[in-house]
Amino acid sequence: MKAAYTVKSFNFLFFALLAMFIPFLPLYFSDQGLSETQIGTILGIGGFITLIAQPLWGMISDRLRTVRKVLLLLVICCTVTGYSLFSSNNYALILLFVMLTYFFLMPIDPLTESLNFRVAESEGISYGSLRTYGALGYAVMSLAAGFLMTEFGSRSLGFTFAIIGVISLIVTFFMPDAPVSGKPVTIQSLKNFLSNRETLLFLILVFISSIPARMNDTYLGLYIKDLGGKPDLLGLAWFLAAGSEILVFSLSFWWLRKDKELAIITFAGAFYFVRFFISAWIKDPNWLAYLQLLQLLTFPLFYTAAIQYLYNIVPVEWRATGQTVLALLFFGVSGILASFVGGALYQAFGGHTMYLSISIMSLIGTLFGLLLYRRYGRKKTGEVS
């Protein structure tokens, strides 16, 4: 069980780093005088870097058959670039460090999720019992980062990022490595995985559903600002969102059932639609922050079920890469479109129209998920019974 404790600690610390980088970066750029389109362009370029970095580090991990050693290198590098990002005055240097932080920080996410799932299997515990601490770290740091940015400015995030990064590095030294498959990694096994019709349709579902989620993550802070809110209110919004995930992840052993993943994903998609449709009509930034409690029924349900579904169909020797493919679609490719299209949409028509648009996209994803459940989920349930 010592392995589980160190992995829980790393989840808390890594997601605390993400909480400083993802939700507050658009707000940071806005304070530097950038327009929504410019912000979207920069974040879109960051998405392209993520698109390259995540599969690169995932395949390195699979080839070397280690997760921990790769994480050590990535944590060292992202700690340096993250501190430099929030400590630089020169605009060109800020852009450089943003891109480097994307390259080193974002690949940690799929590797951490792979570590979570494998350690959970080897220790005989639920994936959610580990991932809960990630949600807790994101929630606590969101609240803290909002306060720090409001009271002391964005430079305070640099020192905080460095401190959390150093502690993360220490914890990583004591973490176990992920149990690896005895099967050799082959290109043919990956081709077999990606050529499966059910797999391709599932990945399309993830892609469709993740675009509106990423638009919300990227532009929620600007929407709150336009409605009159301050950075500490954005911190509260993400505290409520990530905090609501804790209960869902901790009870995943109870609600997450094999062969029910597509039904759960469809259920979460329906609440994504409800959440974004209501967001479009809210005029009070405080109520918009409180609405993030609906994260309870969206992201943790969707992503946890998607990971389990993926691990049921991917060859064991390609699990880290398979997790990377999922992360690329949910955070990478969709993030690129969300940044470019969302920024242009927001600047041209405002937050109201953008949220109406992503609610429609969520509805399309929900209907597609329902079709897949009727085709594959019901069949598997019938086979089991």
N, C-alpha and C positions, 0 to 999 in steps of 0.2 A: 504493500500500500504506500510505501515511501515514494515510489515512482509516481503515483497518482497525485501526491501532495505537490511535488515539484512541477508537474504538468499543470496543475490548477494554478499555481503561482505564476507560471509563465503566461498562461491564458490571461490572467488579470493584468499583468504588466504590458503584454503586447497590445491588447485591445485598449489599454489606456493610451498607448502611443497613437493608435489609430484614431482615437477620440480627439486628439489634438490636431491631427493632420486632415482628416476627411471633412468633418462638418465646419471647421473654422477656417480652412484655407480660402474658400470663396469670400468669406467675410473679411479676411485679412487683405485679399486683393482689392476688395471694394473700398476698404479704408485707404488703400494706396492710390485710389482714383481711377481704377479700371472700370470699364463698362461691362455690362452683362455678356455681350458678345466676346469681348477680350478675355473675360474670365473663362467663358466656355471654351474658347480656343486653347488657352493654356492647359485647362483641365483635360481637354480632348487630346492634346499632345501627350499629356501624362498617361492617358488611357492607352495610347499607342505604345508607350514605353512599357506599361504593364503587360500589354499583349505580347511583347517580346520577352520580358523578364520572367514572367510566371512560368511559361512552359520551359524556358531555358533552365531555370533553377529546379523545376520539378523533374526534368529529365536527368539533370546532374545528380539529384538525390536518388533517383531510381537506378542510375548506372553505378553510382558509388555504393548503393544499398545502405545509405545512412541519411537520416533527417537531422540529427542533432548537430553534426559537424557543419552542415550547410547553414543551419540556423545560427551557429556561432559567428560565422563570417558575415552573414546578413545583418545581424544585430549590431556588430561592431560598426559596419559601414553606415547603416541608417542612423545610428546615434550621432555620428559625426556630421552627416549631411543634414539631419533634422535640426540639430543645434545651429548649424551654419545658416540654414534657411531663415530662422526667426531672429538671427543676430546680424544679418547683413544689411547694409545701407544701399549698396549699389544694386540698381534694378537688374542688370545683366547677371550679377552673381546670384540674386534671389531666384531668377528663372533657372539658372544652372543647378542650384541646389534643390529646387523643386523637382526637376527631372531626375536627379540622382536619388532623391528620396523615394520617388516612385519606383525606381529600378531596384532599390535594396529593401524597401519597407513592404511593398505590396506582395512580393512573392512569399513573404513569411506567412501570410494568411492561409493559402492552401496547404502549405507544409505543416502548419500548426493543426489544421483540421485533420490532416492525414495522421498526424501524431496522436491527436485526441482519439480518433476512431480505432487505431491499432492498439494503443495502450488500453483503451476501454475493453477491447476484445481479450487482450492477454490477461488483464486484471479481473475480468468477470464483472465489470461495472458498466453502467450506462454511459453512452457518449454525452448525454445531457448533463451528467454530474460533473463532467470536466468543463464543458462549454459554458455552464452557468457562471463560472468565474470570469470568463471573457466578457459576458454581459455585465457583470458587476463592475469590472474594471472600466468598461466603456461608460457606464452610468456615472460612476464616481468622478472620473476624469472629465466628463462632459460638463458636469456641474462646476468642478474646480476650474476648468479652462475658461468657462464663461465668466466666472468671477474675476479670474486673473486678467483676462483681456479687457474687461470693463474697468477694473480698478488700476491696473498697472501697464496696460497696453500689450501689444503682441510680443514684445521682446521678452516678457516674462515667460512666455511659452517655450522659448529657447532653452532657458535654464532648466525648466521642468522636464522638457523632452530629454535633455542630456542626463538628468538624474535618474529618470525612469529607465532610460536606455542602459545605463551602467548597471543598475540593479538587475535588469533583464539578462544582461550578459553573465552576471554571477550565477543567477538561477540556472541558466542554460548549461553551465559547466556541470551542474549536479543532476541534470535531467537524464532519464534513460533514453536510449535510442529507440526508434520505432521498431518493433519486431518486423523482420523482413520475410518475404516469401522465399522458399527454397527453389522456386522456378526461375529459370534465367529470363532476363528481359530480351524480348525479340520484337523486331519491327512488325513481323507477321501477326503476332498476337494483338498488337495495337490496331493493325488494319482490320482484323476480324472484329474487334470491339467497335470501331468507328463505322464499319460497313453494315452493322446490324440495323434493320429498319426501325425496330422499337427504340434503339438507342438514339438514332438520329431524330426521330419525332420527339423524344423526351428532351433532347438538347434544344430543339426548336422551341418547345414549350418554355424552357428555362429562359431562353433568349427573349421571347416575346414578353414574358412576365417581368423580367428584370429591368427593362428599359424604363418604365414608369417609376419603379422603385428607386433607380439611380437618379432620375431627374429630381425626385423629391429630396433625396439625400444631398444633392448638389445645390439646389436652389431654395431649400427651406429657410436657410439663414437669411438670404436676400429678401425672401417674401416676408419674413418676420420683421426685418429692418424696414421694408417699405410700408408695413402696416404700423410702424411706430415703435417696434420693440428694440431692445438693446442686446449686446452679446450675452449678457447673463441670462436673458430669457431664452436665447438659443441653447445655452447650456442646460437650462431647466427642461427644455423640450427634449433634448437628447438624453437627459437623465431619466425622464419619464419613459421614453421609448426603450432605452437599454435596460432600465430597471424592470420594466414589464416583462422583458425576455427571461429574467431570472426564474420566475415561477414556471414558465413553459419549459425551459431547458431542464430544470431540476425534476420535473415530473414527466420527462420524455419516456422513462421506463414504463409509464402507465398508459400514455396516449399513443405512443408510436408503435404501430403494429405492422409486421411484415405483410406485404401484399395489399396494404391499405395506403401506401405512400401517395399514389396518384389522387386518391380521394381527398387526402389531407392537403395536397398541393392545390387542388381545385378549390377547396374550402378557403384556404388562405388567399387565393386570387380574388375570390368574391369580396373578401374584406378589404383587400387593396383597393378595389373599385369603390367601395363605400367610403373608405378613408379619404381618398383623393377627391371624390365628388363633393364631400362635405367641405374639404379644404378650400375648394374653389369659391365657396360662398361666405366664408368667414371673413369678418372685417376687424375683429378684435384680435391682436397678436397673442394675448394671453390664452384665448380659447384655442387658437391654433397650436400653441404649445401643449395644452391639455389634451388635444386630440391625438397627440403622438402616443398616447396610451393604447391606441388601437394597434400599435406594433405588436402587442400581445397576441393578436390573432393573424398576423401577417408574416413578417420575416422569419421568426424562429420556427414557426410551423412549416413554412415553405422550404427553408434551407435545410433543416434537419431531415425532413422527409426526402428531400432531393438527394442528400448525401447517402442516406440509407439505400435509396432506390439505385443510385449509381453503384454503390459497393456490392449490390446484389447482381449486377450485370457486367461489371468490369473484371477482366482477368486480374488475379491477385497480384501478379508481378508488375502491373501497371496502375496500381491504386493511387500512388502519389501523383502520377501523370494524369490519371482520370480525374482526381480531385482538382488538379490544376485546370483541366478542360472546363469543369463545372465553374470554377472560380473565374476563369477567363470570360465565360459567357455572362455570369451574373455581375461581375465587377469590372471586367476589361472591355470586351467588345460593346456591351450595352452601355458602359460608362462613357465610351467615346461618342456614341450617338447621343446619349443623354446630355453630354457637355456641349457639343456643337449645336445640335438641334434645339435643345432646351434653352441655351443661351440666346440663340436667334429668336426663338419663339417668345421668350420672356421679354427681350428688349423691344420686339415689334408689337406685342399685344398685352404684355403684363402677366402677372402671376395668376389672375383669374382664368384667363384663356389657357394658360399652360396646364393648370391643374384639371380643367375640364378635359383637355386633350389626353392627359395621362390616365384619367379615370376611364376614358373610352378604350385606351390600350389595355388597361387592366381587365376590362370586361371581355375584350377579345381573347386575352390569355385565359380567362376563366372558362369561356366556352370551348376553347381548344383543349384545355385540361379535362373538361367533362367528356369530350369525344375520345380522348386517349384512355380515360378510365373505363368507359364503356367497352372499348376494344381490348385493352390489355389488363386493366385492374380486375374487372369482373371475371375474366377468364382464369386468372391466377387464383382468385378466391375460390372459384368453383373447383379448380384442380386440387386445392388444399382440402376442401371439404369432401 
